[in-house]
């Protein structure tokens, strides 16, 4: 029974890792590659670690596996956000098929601060007020 | 067919194939960001290989190394993104 569970979990994990690898080769854009890296690889590695926990059936091993899974689940989104933010600032272009760029004009290019209003619109408004006076 | 034989002859080749495909992206990558992402994915799949290998050899001590690798991968990504952004700011 445990053998079947181990085989199912490890096969699913290996297939998700393979999907992540295919995605990182085939995706047209840096941002889509980051998305593949965070989602598919995290799930695949989590499933393989879970199969290791079932294989050993030991309290120490299960604790270690839980620590690794929680650590990966916590750090993968943070790292992906940081690297995506850096990629946006270093001027990586979006794929020509992407529809929405929500961040366009909302980041201060010099200080890298996020604003809820459009930066260019505010600058124009200030310019108009100044010319009125 | 025992579980360990299945792991050794089916799962490990799939994982090594995926590592090779990620390595192609690591060599090709148009920008530095792509290479950092590929490096992160190489280490993440490496954690999976370590967990499968610990089942094949029946040695649970390898999982400690997997934990340290996860830590190093995160630190590497954070450091790379921090310094790449700094370099862009100073230009």
Backbone of each chain as ProteinMPNN parsed JSONL, in Angstrom:
{"seq_chain_A": "XXXXXXXXXXXXXXXXXXXXXXXXXXXXXXXXXXXXXXXXXXXXXXXXXXXXXXXXXXXXXXXXXXXXXXXXXXXXXXXXXXXXXXXXXXXXXXXXXXXXXXXXXXXXXXXXXXXXXXXXXXXXXXXXXXXXX", "coords_chain_A": {"N_chain_A": [[0.831, -1.21, 0.0], [1.86, 1.295, 0.933], [3.925, 1.363, -0.899], [2.632, 1.751, -3.365], [1.58, 4.295, -2.921], [3.935, 5.783, -2.598], [5.03, 5.466, -5.166], [3.091, 6.719, -6.754], [3.153, 9.384, -5.773], [5.875, 10.158, -6.188], [6.084, 9.886, -8.954], [4.24, 11.801, -9.849], [5.497, 14.096, -8.842], [7.937, 14.069, -10.285], [6.953, 14.39, -12.87], [5.829, 16.943, -12.701], [8.142, 18.421, -12.272], [9.396, 17.962, -14.727], [7.566, 19.259, -16.365], [7.987, 21.879, -15.508], [10.588, 22.221, -16.448], [10.236, 21.959, -19.236], [8.589, 24.151, -19.575], [10.302, 26.275, -18.883], [12.001, 26.232, -20.98], [10.345, 26.626, -23.219], [8.723, 28.89, -22.848], [7.955, 32.26, -23.863], [8.947, 34.533, -22.589], [10.522, 36.446, -19.977], [9.031, 36.879, -17.625], [6.973, 34.994, -17.743], [8.537, 32.728, -17.562], [9.493, 32.966, -14.945], [7.104, 32.605, -13.559], [6.497, 29.926, -14.194], [8.643, 28.671, -12.929], [8.138, 29.201, -10.188], [5.583, 28.017, -9.649], [5.163, 25.298, -10.794], [7.574, 23.955, -10.144], [7.724, 24.166, -7.349], [5.473, 22.674, -6.509], [6.164, 20.149, -7.587], [8.599, 19.464, -6.246], [7.66, 19.483, -3.621], [5.861, 17.296, -3.685], [7.667, 15.18, -4.189], [9.254, 15.281, -1.869], [7.291, 14.662, -0.006], [6.794, 11.993, -0.695], [9.21, 10.918, 0.153], [8.93, 11.262, 2.915], [6.828, 9.476, 3.42], [8.096, 7.109, 2.734], [10.193, 6.726, 4.667], [8.897, 6.85, 7.176], [9.419, 7.967, 9.744], [9.779, 9.87, 12.697], [11.686, 11.96, 12.896], [12.529, 12.306, 10.243], [10.133, 13.049, 9.013], [9.611, 15.487, 10.261], [11.789, 16.991, 9.326], [11.242, 16.988, 6.575], [8.819, 18.376, 6.541], [9.754, 20.85, 7.428], [11.423, 21.592, 5.265], [9.519, 21.744, 3.169], [7.763, 23.765, 4.062], [9.569, 25.851, 4.174], [10.288, 26.123, 1.455], [7.788, 26.778, 0.376], [7.402, 29.23, 1.612], [9.558, 30.809, 0.697], [9.685, 30.738, -2.116], [7.642, 32.416, -3.463], [8.496, 34.936, -2.532], [11.124, 35.201, -3.52], [10.541, 35.048, -6.261], [8.99, 37.337, -6.622], [10.887, 39.337, -6.021], [12.822, 38.947, -8.041], [11.301, 39.338, -10.284], [10.562, 42.008, -10.013], [13.095, 43.242, -10.194], [13.638, 42.495, -12.813], [11.702, 43.968, -14.144], [12.608, 46.561, -13.711], [15.15, 46.59, -14.869], [14.509, 46.792, -17.455], [13.43, 44.735, -19.027], [11.584, 43.603, -21.758], [8.033, 42.992, -22.086], [6.352, 40.04, -23.336], [5.096, 40.103, -26.679], [2.511, 39.203, -26.916], [1.295, 39.604, -24.472], [-1.381, 41.02, -22.583], [-2.089, 42.916, -20.568], [-0.399, 45.468, -18.798], [-0.056, 46.244, -15.761], [1.657, 47.712, -14.182], [2.594, 49.786, -15.608], [3.853, 52.996, -15.78], [3.348, 53.397, -13.091], [5.425, 53.129, -11.406], [8.015, 54.924, -9.888], [10.666, 55.897, -11.801], [13.222, 56.671, -11.065], [13.48, 56.46, -8.152], [12.351, 53.998, -7.697], [9.873, 53.631, -6.39], [6.585, 52.544, -5.573], [3.476, 53.799, -6.746], [-0.006, 54.534, -6.319], [-1.413, 56.101, -8.064], [-1.159, 57.205, -11.481], [2.047, 58.022, -12.525], [2.88, 59.676, -14.625], [0.516, 61.048, -15.266], [0.128, 62.621, -12.951], [2.348, 64.25, -13.128], [1.78, 65.659, -15.437], [-0.549, 67.005, -14.586], [0.461, 68.641, -12.565], [2.08, 70.223, -14.118], [0.19, 71.539, -15.697], [-1.187, 72.998, -13.698], [0.86, 74.692, -12.881], [1.315, 76.182, -15.185], [-1.112, 77.493, -15.284], [-1.012, 79.251, -13.13]], "CA_chain_A": [[0.0, 0.0, 0.0], [2.736, 2.466, 0.955], [4.704, 1.37, -2.148], [1.819, 2.374, -4.421], [1.494, 5.731, -2.614], [5.245, 6.38, -2.917], [5.216, 5.514, -6.624], [2.206, 7.754, -7.321], [3.617, 10.736, -5.401], [7.15, 10.509, -6.815], [5.857, 10.06, -10.388], [3.618, 13.116, -10.053], [6.509, 15.122, -8.609], [8.885, 14.095, -11.402], [6.288, 14.947, -14.055], [5.706, 18.398, -12.536], [9.471, 19.0, -12.512], [9.614, 17.935, -16.179], [6.736, 20.344, -16.922], [8.668, 23.143, -15.233], [11.749, 22.323, -17.337], [9.727, 22.252, -20.581], [8.089, 25.525, -19.566], [11.365, 27.278, -18.857], [12.604, 26.292, -22.328], [9.417, 27.002, -24.284], [8.0, 30.144, -22.62], [8.574, 33.294, -24.689], [9.124, 35.786, -21.871], [11.137, 36.23, -18.664], [8.029, 36.85, -16.548], [6.292, 33.697, -17.799], [9.471, 31.726, -17.048], [9.492, 33.073, -13.481], [5.844, 32.015, -13.081], [6.654, 28.472, -14.28], [9.612, 28.266, -11.912], [7.56, 29.204, -8.839], [4.422, 27.154, -9.409], [5.323, 23.871, -11.082], [8.707, 23.353, -9.441], [7.398, 24.042, -5.921], [4.569, 21.529, -6.335], [6.88, 18.908, -7.865], [9.536, 19.143, -5.172], [6.852, 19.152, -2.444], [5.349, 15.922, -3.805], [8.766, 14.216, -4.021], [9.62, 15.244, -0.447], [6.234, 13.924, 0.675], [7.011, 10.56, -0.899], [10.316, 10.52, 1.039], [8.388, 11.159, 4.275], [6.069, 8.223, 3.533], [9.024, 5.986, 2.629], [10.962, 6.454, 5.887], [7.97, 6.694, 8.306], [10.19, 8.23, 10.954], [9.367, 11.199, 13.172], [12.715, 12.954, 12.59], [12.521, 12.575, 8.807], [8.911, 13.782, 8.673], [9.789, 16.874, 10.696], [12.706, 17.648, 8.398], [10.545, 17.183, 5.297], [7.868, 19.478, 6.721], [10.503, 22.113, 7.486], [11.862, 21.958, 3.907], [8.363, 22.126, 2.343], [7.28, 25.084, 4.495], [10.566, 26.842, 3.77], [10.171, 26.376, 0.006], [6.517, 27.478, 0.139], [7.52, 30.629, 2.047], [10.578, 31.601, 0.01], [9.544, 30.783, -3.577], [6.967, 33.635, -3.932], [9.286, 36.135, -2.225], [12.206, 35.28, -4.498], [9.99, 35.332, -7.589], [8.606, 38.748, -6.66], [12.098, 40.169, -6.076], [13.511, 38.845, -9.323], [10.427, 39.947, -11.278], [10.693, 43.452, -9.839], [14.377, 43.618, -10.797], [13.526, 42.333, -14.26], [10.911, 45.097, -14.666], [13.393, 47.801, -13.67], [16.277, 46.544, -15.8], [14.032, 47.093, -18.8], [13.042, 43.582, -19.819], [10.302, 43.823, -22.438], [7.031, 41.943, -21.994], [6.058, 39.332, -24.582], [4.172, 40.933, -27.455], [1.157, 38.69, -26.765], [0.678, 39.931, -23.179], [-2.474, 41.976, -22.802], [-2.168, 43.979, -19.575], [0.774, 45.821, -18.013], [-0.644, 47.07, -14.703], [2.648, 48.548, -13.516], [3.108, 50.798, -16.527], [3.68, 54.363, -15.329], [3.04, 53.516, -11.665], [6.663, 53.087, -10.648], [8.949, 56.013, -10.077], [11.803, 55.252, -12.455], [14.468, 56.985, -10.351], [13.565, 55.945, -6.779], [11.744, 52.663, -7.675], [8.77, 53.55, -5.434], [5.302, 52.271, -6.208], [2.419, 54.753, -6.445], [-1.278, 54.005, -6.805], [-1.836, 56.897, -9.211], [-0.229, 57.177, -12.591], [3.067, 59.038, -12.298], [2.896, 60.625, -15.741], [-0.671, 61.907, -15.158], [0.36, 63.623, -11.906], [3.316, 65.227, -13.613], [1.067, 66.533, -16.381], [-1.464, 67.873, -13.837], [1.27, 69.677, -11.922], [2.545, 71.115, -15.171], [-0.949, 72.388, -16.084], [-1.429, 73.973, -12.625], [1.919, 75.694, -12.89], [1.123, 77.1, -16.316], [-2.279, 78.33, -14.993], [-0.598, 80.358, -12.271]], "C_chain_A": [[0.865, 1.258, 0.0], [3.574, 2.538, -0.327], [3.939, 2.077, -3.258], [1.75, 3.882, -4.199], [2.804, 6.439, -2.968], [5.409, 6.531, -4.417], [4.358, 6.62, -7.237], [2.767, 9.147, -7.034], [4.896, 11.104, -6.128], [6.977, 10.686, -8.322], [5.226, 11.416, -10.673], [4.64, 14.235, -9.863], [7.486, 15.23, -9.757], [8.242, 14.697, -12.641], [6.12, 16.459, -13.925], [7.049, 19.083, -12.736], [9.779, 19.038, -14.005], [8.815, 19.043, -16.857], [7.397, 21.693, -16.701], [9.838, 23.329, -16.183], [11.312, 22.641, -18.766], [9.256, 23.695, -20.657], [9.203, 26.538, -19.619], [12.094, 27.306, -20.202], [11.644, 26.932, -23.312], [8.765, 28.366, -24.089], [8.712, 31.306, -23.311], [9.139, 34.478, -23.914], [9.734, 35.505, -20.504], [10.101, 36.062, -17.567], [7.273, 35.524, -16.536], [7.216, 32.593, -17.292], [9.532, 31.758, -15.53], [8.251, 32.396, -12.905], [5.928, 30.488, -13.097], [7.531, 27.96, -13.154], [8.962, 28.182, -10.539], [6.498, 28.145, -8.68], [4.757, 25.699, -9.576], [6.438, 23.255, -10.262], [8.411, 23.193, -7.968], [6.507, 22.838, -5.667], [5.31, 20.217, -6.548], [7.803, 18.507, -6.736], [8.782, 18.791, -3.891], [6.332, 17.73, -2.499], [6.463, 14.9, -3.609], [9.209, 14.126, -2.569], [8.563, 14.501, 0.369], [6.385, 12.428, 0.502], [8.176, 10.062, -0.036], [9.817, 10.356, 2.467], [7.607, 9.873, 4.451], [7.002, 7.022, 3.518], [9.685, 5.675, 3.965], [10.064, 6.18, 7.083], [8.687, 6.83, 9.649], [9.858, 9.659, 11.386], [10.37, 12.265, 12.77], [12.678, 13.332, 11.109], [11.301, 13.396, 8.423], [9.017, 15.248, 9.088], [10.683, 17.645, 9.738], [12.006, 17.97, 7.083], [9.545, 18.328, 5.401], [8.581, 20.817, 6.751], [10.92, 22.556, 6.089], [10.677, 22.454, 3.082], [7.867, 23.512, 2.737], [8.261, 26.16, 4.074], [10.455, 27.168, 2.287], [8.9, 27.155, -0.289], [6.605, 28.942, 0.541], [8.442, 31.42, 1.135], [10.355, 31.708, -1.491], [8.797, 32.031, -4.066], [7.783, 34.898, -3.686], [10.41, 36.309, -3.248], [11.693, 35.624, -5.878], [9.578, 36.788, -7.704], [9.824, 39.652, -6.791], [12.717, 40.142, -7.459], [12.64, 39.441, -10.432], [10.484, 41.458, -11.226], [11.992, 43.965, -10.465], [14.313, 43.543, -12.323], [12.734, 43.483, -14.878], [11.754, 46.36, -14.718], [14.558, 47.772, -14.628], [15.814, 46.647, -17.244], [13.767, 45.887, -19.655], [11.679, 43.831, -20.447], [9.35, 42.677, -22.164], [6.859, 41.288, -23.357], [5.004, 40.11, -25.351], [2.735, 40.431, -27.368], [0.527, 39.026, -25.429], [-0.283, 41.102, -23.339], [-2.366, 43.169, -21.863], [-0.787, 44.209, -18.963], [0.317, 46.787, -16.931], [0.352, 48.038, -14.103], [3.087, 49.717, -14.371], [2.811, 52.192, -15.992], [3.433, 54.506, -13.849], [4.274, 53.399, -10.798], [7.471, 54.331, -10.942], [10.247, 55.431, -10.626], [13.089, 55.492, -11.683], [14.54, 56.277, -9.004], [12.962, 54.549, -6.631], [10.635, 52.533, -6.636], [7.458, 53.371, -6.179], [4.287, 53.324, -5.795], [1.113, 54.214, -7.01], [-1.787, 54.805, -7.993], [-0.767, 56.839, -10.296], [0.763, 58.329, -12.458], [3.032, 60.105, -13.388], [1.712, 61.585, -15.667], [-0.45, 63.005, -14.126], [1.313, 64.702, -12.39], [2.64, 66.21, -14.573], [0.18, 67.522, -15.632], [-0.694, 69.011, -13.182], [1.727, 70.711, -12.952], [1.428, 72.084, -15.575], [-1.219, 73.442, -15.019], [-0.393, 75.085, -12.651], [1.707, 76.695, -14.035], [-0.088, 78.003, -16.086], [-1.884, 79.532, -14.132], [0.269, 81.316, -13.073]], "O_chain_A": [[0.657, 2.169, -0.802], [3.9, 3.629, -0.795], [4.497, 2.889, -3.996], [1.846, 4.661, -5.148], [2.807, 7.526, -3.546], [5.863, 7.568, -4.902], [4.808, 7.361, -8.111], [2.848, 9.988, -7.93], [5.021, 12.219, -6.636], [7.638, 11.535, -8.921], [5.618, 12.105, -11.616], [4.655, 15.205, -10.622], [7.84, 16.333, -10.173], [8.894, 15.428, -13.387], [6.249, 17.184, -14.911], [7.117, 20.179, -13.293], [10.349, 20.009, -14.502], [9.294, 19.688, -17.79], [7.381, 22.553, -17.583], [10.076, 24.432, -16.676], [11.92, 23.475, -19.436], [9.481, 24.384, -21.652], [9.09, 27.551, -20.309], [12.739, 28.302, -20.53], [12.073, 27.71, -24.163], [8.294, 28.956, -25.061], [9.942, 31.339, -23.346], [9.758, 35.354, -24.517], [9.494, 34.444, -19.928], [10.254, 35.218, -16.684], [6.965, 34.987, -15.472], [6.758, 31.635, -16.669], [9.612, 30.71, -14.889], [8.328, 31.7, -11.893], [5.496, 29.826, -12.154], [7.221, 26.959, -12.508], [9.189, 27.224, -9.8], [6.493, 27.431, -7.677], [4.655, 24.926, -8.624], [6.281, 22.153, -9.735], [8.8, 22.187, -7.373], [6.74, 22.069, -4.735], [5.118, 19.27, -5.787], [7.804, 17.354, -6.307], [9.205, 17.903, -3.151], [6.351, 17.022, -1.492], [6.262, 13.877, -2.954], [9.509, 13.038, -2.077], [8.893, 13.795, 1.321], [6.136, 11.666, 1.436], [8.15, 8.932, 0.452], [10.223, 9.426, 3.163], [7.696, 9.235, 5.5], [6.748, 6.028, 4.198], [9.745, 4.515, 4.372], [10.416, 5.362, 7.932], [8.594, 5.982, 10.536], [9.679, 10.544, 10.55], [9.98, 13.355, 12.35], [12.78, 14.506, 10.754], [11.395, 14.322, 7.617], [8.573, 16.14, 8.365], [10.395, 18.786, 9.379], [12.148, 19.066, 6.541], [9.425, 19.146, 4.489], [8.103, 21.8, 6.186], [10.798, 23.732, 5.745], [10.79, 23.457, 2.377], [7.582, 24.342, 1.874], [7.86, 27.249, 3.665], [10.517, 28.333, 1.896], [8.91, 28.081, -1.099], [5.982, 29.802, -0.082], [8.155, 32.575, 0.822], [10.795, 32.685, -2.097], [9.267, 32.669, -5.009], [7.779, 35.818, -4.503], [10.626, 37.401, -3.774], [12.321, 36.4, -6.599], [9.781, 37.415, -8.744], [9.815, 40.611, -7.563], [13.096, 41.184, -7.996], [13.161, 39.986, -11.406], [10.459, 42.122, -12.262], [12.001, 44.976, -11.168], [14.852, 44.396, -13.029], [13.036, 43.928, -15.985], [11.636, 47.147, -15.657], [14.937, 48.815, -15.161], [16.632, 46.594, -18.162], [13.859, 45.967, -20.88], [10.732, 44.221, -19.763], [9.773, 41.529, -22.024], [7.168, 41.878, -24.392], [4.114, 40.711, -24.749], [1.816, 41.171, -27.718], [-0.661, 38.767, -25.239], [-0.045, 42.034, -24.107], [-2.53, 44.311, -22.294], [-0.084, 43.251, -18.643], [0.299, 48.0, -17.141], [-0.04, 49.076, -13.569], [3.867, 50.556, -13.921], [1.651, 52.539, -15.773], [3.314, 55.632, -13.364], [4.19, 53.553, -9.58], [7.6, 54.747, -12.094], [10.861, 54.572, -9.993], [13.958, 54.621, -11.642], [15.512, 55.579, -8.717], [13.047, 53.962, -5.553], [10.458, 51.462, -6.055], [7.236, 53.945, -7.245], [4.234, 53.707, -4.627], [1.101, 53.531, -8.034], [-2.506, 54.274, -8.839], [0.38, 56.469, -10.044], [0.361, 59.481, -12.296], [3.142, 61.297, -13.102], [1.85, 62.773, -15.958], [-0.782, 64.167, -14.363], [1.134, 65.888, -12.117], [2.886, 67.415, -14.532], [0.135, 68.707, -15.963], [-1.107, 70.17, -13.221], [1.753, 71.912, -12.682], [1.664, 73.277, -15.772], [-1.449, 74.61, -15.331], [-0.714, 76.259, -12.469], [1.898, 77.899, -13.864], [-0.135, 79.123, -16.595], [-2.335, 80.656, -14.351], [0.728, 82.326, -12.54]]}, "seq_chain_B": "XXXXXXXXXXXXXXXXXXXXXXXXXXXXXXXXXXXXXXXXXXXXXXXXXXXXXXXXXXXXXXXXXXXXXXXXXXXXXXXXXXXXXXXXXXX", "coords_chain_B": {"N_chain_B": [[8.963, -5.981, -9.274], [10.717, -3.805, -7.336], [10.174, -0.891, -5.223], [12.413, 0.75, -5.089], [13.917, 0.099, -7.33], [12.212, 0.986, -9.337], [12.26, 3.739, -8.753], [14.937, 4.272, -9.276], [15.298, 3.673, -12.008], [13.278, 4.949, -13.442], [12.296, 7.423, -12.304], [14.589, 8.96, -11.63], [15.978, 9.265, -14.209], [14.012, 10.911, -15.532], [14.146, 13.21, -13.972], [16.816, 13.967, -14.366], [16.805, 14.489, -17.069], [15.123, 16.739, -17.068], [16.738, 18.488, -15.619], [18.825, 18.827, -17.469], [17.441, 20.152, -19.521], [16.795, 22.552, -18.262], [19.346, 23.474, -17.922], [20.11, 24.044, -20.516], [18.601, 26.364, -20.938], [19.898, 27.917, -19.077], [22.411, 28.246, -20.286], [21.656, 29.524, -22.667], [20.047, 31.738, -22.065], [18.696, 34.948, -22.673], [18.932, 37.27, -21.058], [20.441, 38.382, -17.913], [18.688, 37.884, -15.852], [17.179, 35.685, -16.697], [19.1, 33.732, -16.45], [19.526, 33.69, -13.687], [17.02, 32.804, -12.8], [16.994, 30.275, -13.989], [19.107, 29.072, -12.615], [18.047, 28.998, -10.033], [15.947, 27.214, -10.48], [17.401, 24.933, -11.175], [18.637, 24.3, -8.718], [16.331, 23.829, -7.213], [15.178, 21.562, -8.48], [17.277, 19.91, -7.961], [16.991, 19.494, -5.211], [14.777, 17.806, -5.238], [15.956, 15.593, -6.57], [17.798, 14.843, -4.615], [16.066, 14.024, -2.565], [14.835, 11.802, -3.764], [17.099, 10.214, -4.158], [17.899, 9.722, -1.549], [15.892, 7.986, -0.828], [16.511, 5.816, -2.495], [19.048, 4.955, -1.606], [18.414, 4.512, 1.016], [19.118, 6.282, 3.051], [18.619, 8.665, 5.377], [19.962, 10.94, 6.015], [20.669, 12.604, 3.947], [18.689, 14.455, 3.595], [19.132, 16.656, 5.184], [21.04, 18.077, 3.748], [19.48, 18.814, 1.611], [17.83, 20.685, 2.834], [19.681, 22.726, 3.432], [20.445, 23.409, 0.842], [18.054, 24.507, -0.144], [17.941, 26.823, 1.392], [20.286, 28.146, 0.471], [19.661, 28.558, -2.216], [17.541, 30.393, -2.045], [18.853, 32.561, -0.795], [20.745, 33.169, -2.775], [19.104, 33.996, -4.931], [17.913, 36.301, -3.804], [20.175, 37.901, -3.316], [21.242, 38.229, -5.909], [19.107, 39.606, -7.198], [18.996, 41.934, -5.683], [21.552, 43.149, -6.116], [21.582, 43.407, -8.896], [19.517, 45.232, -9.284], [20.575, 47.451, -7.941], [22.801, 47.99, -9.576], [21.526, 48.792, -11.865], [20.337, 51.127, -10.948], [22.455, 52.882, -10.466], [23.438, 53.513, -12.948]], "CA_chain_B": [[9.787, -4.767, -9.338], [10.599, -3.112, -6.055], [10.0, 0.56, -5.347], [13.681, 1.436, -5.301], [14.307, -0.089, -8.734], [11.382, 1.928, -10.113], [12.777, 5.1, -8.549], [16.252, 4.451, -9.89], [15.325, 3.56, -13.469], [12.249, 5.764, -14.106], [12.16, 8.786, -11.788], [15.878, 9.685, -11.73], [16.194, 9.755, -15.58], [13.129, 12.041, -15.842], [14.655, 14.415, -13.3], [18.072, 14.384, -14.993], [16.411, 15.108, -18.348], [14.628, 18.097, -16.828], [17.905, 19.309, -15.258], [19.545, 19.175, -18.699], [16.682, 21.158, -20.257], [16.966, 23.846, -17.583], [20.722, 23.919, -18.153], [20.123, 24.674, -21.839], [18.14, 27.743, -20.754], [20.946, 28.624, -18.34], [23.449, 28.635, -21.243], [21.116, 30.342, -23.749], [19.304, 32.866, -21.523], [19.017, 36.239, -23.277], [19.33, 38.266, -20.069], [20.991, 37.806, -16.673], [17.554, 37.445, -15.033], [16.844, 34.321, -17.099], [20.094, 32.807, -15.899], [19.279, 33.555, -12.246], [15.831, 31.957, -12.636], [17.378, 28.899, -14.331], [19.927, 28.56, -11.511], [17.114, 28.7, -8.945], [15.209, 25.995, -10.821], [18.352, 23.807, -11.097], [18.791, 23.91, -7.317], [15.054, 23.288, -6.73], [15.056, 20.18, -8.96], [18.306, 19.162, -7.239], [16.407, 19.05, -3.932], [13.977, 16.623, -5.559], [16.858, 14.465, -6.839], [18.362, 14.4, -3.34], [15.061, 13.276, -1.8], [14.677, 10.483, -4.391], [18.327, 9.445, -3.931], [17.889, 9.263, -0.164], [15.041, 6.788, -0.775], [17.184, 4.693, -3.158], [20.127, 4.438, -0.767], [17.873, 4.295, 2.356], [19.884, 7.116, 3.982], [17.792, 9.856, 5.576], [20.797, 12.098, 6.349], [20.794, 13.494, 2.796], [17.638, 15.49, 3.603], [19.72, 17.864, 5.774], [21.679, 18.822, 2.669], [18.395, 19.413, 0.829], [17.388, 21.892, 3.551], [20.686, 23.779, 3.253], [20.383, 23.844, -0.555], [16.901, 25.4, -0.287], [18.351, 28.112, 1.973], [21.271, 28.803, -0.384], [18.989, 29.003, -3.444], [16.802, 31.624, -1.744], [19.807, 33.654, -0.566], [21.337, 33.537, -4.053], [18.141, 34.786, -5.704], [17.754, 37.62, -3.189], [21.388, 38.697, -3.52], [21.345, 38.599, -7.318], [18.126, 40.63, -7.56], [19.384, 43.176, -5.0], [22.686, 43.826, -6.74], [21.242, 43.797, -10.278], [18.725, 46.458, -9.219], [21.509, 48.524, -7.585], [23.625, 48.319, -10.726], [20.672, 49.534, -12.788], [20.046, 52.444, -10.396], [23.606, 53.765, -10.537], [23.772, 53.89, -14.326]], "C_chain_B": [[9.621, -3.988, -8.034], [10.528, -1.607, -6.28], [11.309, 1.245, -5.698], [14.182, 1.272, -6.728], [13.523, 0.86, -9.627], [11.921, 3.348, -9.984], [14.072, 5.298, -9.314], [16.181, 4.47, -11.407], [14.247, 4.366, -14.164], [12.296, 7.212, -13.634], [13.451, 9.575, -11.978], [16.18, 10.115, -13.169], [15.304, 10.922, -15.968], [13.696, 13.319, -15.241], [15.943, 14.906, -13.95], [17.793, 15.023, -16.348], [15.929, 16.535, -18.133], [15.766, 19.021, -16.4], [18.658, 19.75, -16.51], [18.809, 20.253, -19.478], [16.809, 22.529, -19.607], [18.365, 24.386, -17.837], [20.884, 24.547, -19.534], [19.662, 26.121, -21.733], [19.192, 28.567, -20.022], [22.066, 29.073, -19.289], [22.93, 29.659, -22.235], [20.685, 31.718, -23.28], [19.637, 34.238, -22.076], [19.497, 37.268, -22.253], [19.878, 37.563, -18.824], [19.869, 37.229, -15.821], [17.171, 36.001, -15.373], [17.815, 33.318, -16.506], [19.888, 32.621, -14.405], [18.09, 32.632, -11.996], [16.178, 30.499, -12.931], [18.213, 28.281, -13.22], [19.054, 28.157, -10.329], [16.385, 27.385, -9.212], [16.122, 24.774, -10.775], [18.485, 23.34, -9.656], [17.502, 23.285, -6.795], [14.849, 21.847, -7.193], [16.118, 19.311, -8.29], [17.823, 18.683, -5.881], [15.552, 17.807, -4.139], [14.843, 15.406, -5.812], [17.442, 13.934, -5.539], [17.343, 13.572, -2.561], [14.831, 11.889, -2.406], [15.901, 9.601, -4.101], [18.402, 8.936, -2.493], [16.956, 8.059, 0.001], [15.758, 5.591, -1.387], [18.24, 4.088, -2.242], [19.701, 4.195, 0.671], [18.675, 5.068, 3.415], [19.137, 8.42, 4.177], [18.633, 11.097, 5.848], [20.915, 13.089, 5.197], [19.786, 14.64, 2.833], [18.123, 16.769, 4.278], [20.328, 18.739, 4.691], [20.621, 19.489, 1.791], [17.916, 20.698, 1.49], [18.367, 23.041, 3.334], [20.658, 24.307, 1.82], [19.212, 24.794, -0.785], [17.25, 26.785, 0.239], [19.283, 28.863, 1.04], [20.616, 29.321, -1.664], [18.254, 30.31, -3.198], [17.761, 32.799, -1.558], [20.428, 34.12, -1.877], [20.402, 34.392, -4.883], [18.013, 36.193, -5.148], [18.966, 38.491, -3.467], [21.511, 39.145, -4.965], [20.38, 39.715, -7.666], [18.503, 41.973, -6.93], [20.484, 43.9, -5.761], [22.411, 44.199, -8.183], [20.436, 45.088, -10.279], [19.618, 47.648, -8.879], [22.298, 48.972, -8.797], [22.819, 49.151, -11.72], [20.448, 50.958, -12.294], [21.212, 53.414, -10.606], [23.91, 54.242, -11.949], [23.184, 55.244, -14.702]], "O_chain_B": [[8.519, -3.569, -7.683], [10.786, -1.113, -7.378], [11.339, 2.189, -6.488], [14.797, 2.183, -7.283], [14.073, 1.464, -10.549], [12.027, 4.073, -10.973], [14.292, 6.345, -9.924], [16.931, 5.211, -12.042], [14.283, 4.472, -15.39], [12.332, 8.131, -14.452], [13.423, 10.719, -12.432], [16.611, 11.252, -13.359], [15.758, 11.837, -16.656], [13.731, 14.366, -15.887], [16.153, 16.112, -14.079], [18.458, 15.983, -16.735], [16.269, 17.436, -18.899], [15.778, 20.197, -16.762], [19.081, 20.902, -16.612], [19.431, 21.16, -20.033], [16.918, 23.544, -20.295], [18.56, 25.596, -17.955], [21.686, 25.463, -19.717], [20.247, 27.009, -22.353], [19.366, 29.754, -20.295], [22.615, 30.161, -19.118], [23.662, 30.572, -22.617], [20.903, 32.724, -23.955], [20.785, 34.666, -21.955], [20.387, 38.062, -22.557], [19.798, 36.342, -18.689], [20.053, 36.216, -15.146], [16.879, 35.198, -14.488], [17.436, 32.215, -16.113], [20.056, 31.513, -13.895], [18.13, 31.784, -11.105], [15.726, 29.594, -12.23], [18.054, 27.101, -12.909], [19.277, 27.122, -9.701], [16.219, 26.555, -8.318], [15.683, 23.693, -10.383], [18.452, 22.14, -9.384], [17.549, 22.326, -6.024], [14.404, 21.002, -6.416], [15.9, 18.119, -8.073], [18.192, 17.595, -5.437], [15.585, 16.875, -3.336], [14.532, 14.311, -5.343], [17.573, 12.722, -5.364], [17.689, 12.55, -1.969], [14.653, 10.913, -1.678], [15.769, 8.406, -3.836], [18.911, 7.842, -2.247], [17.188, 7.208, 0.86], [15.644, 4.475, -0.879], [18.329, 2.867, -2.108], [20.504, 3.727, 1.479], [18.885, 4.58, 4.526], [19.026, 9.21, 3.239], [18.091, 12.2, 5.909], [21.22, 14.263, 5.41], [19.987, 15.67, 2.189], [17.606, 17.85, 3.997], [20.17, 19.96, 4.693], [20.833, 20.592, 1.287], [17.628, 21.683, 0.81], [17.963, 24.177, 3.086], [20.825, 25.506, 1.596], [19.339, 25.77, -1.524], [16.907, 27.797, -0.374], [19.116, 30.064, 0.825], [20.969, 30.396, -2.149], [18.317, 31.229, -4.015], [17.532, 33.889, -2.082], [20.622, 35.318, -2.081], [20.821, 35.388, -5.473], [18.002, 37.167, -5.901], [18.831, 39.666, -3.81], [21.842, 40.3, -5.233], [20.756, 40.67, -8.346], [18.351, 43.022, -7.556], [20.386, 45.098, -6.026], [22.941, 45.199, -8.667], [20.624, 45.943, -11.144], [19.456, 48.729, -9.447], [22.458, 50.168, -9.038], [23.336, 50.083, -12.335], [20.373, 51.891, -13.092], [21.01, 54.596, -10.884], [24.57, 55.266, -12.129], [23.372, 55.707, -15.827]]}, "name": "protein", "num_of_chains": 2, "seq": "XXXXXXXXXXXXXXXXXXXXXXXXXXXXXXXXXXXXXXXXXXXXXXXXXXXXXXXXXXXXXXXXXXXXXXXXXXXXXXXXXXXXXXXXXXXXXXXXXXXXXXXXXXXXXXXXXXXXXXXXXXXXXXXXXXXXXXXXXXXXXXXXXXXXXXXXXXXXXXXXXXXXXXXXXXXXXXXXXXXXXXXXXXXXXXXXXXXXXXXXXXXXXXXXXXXXXXXXXXXXXXXX"}
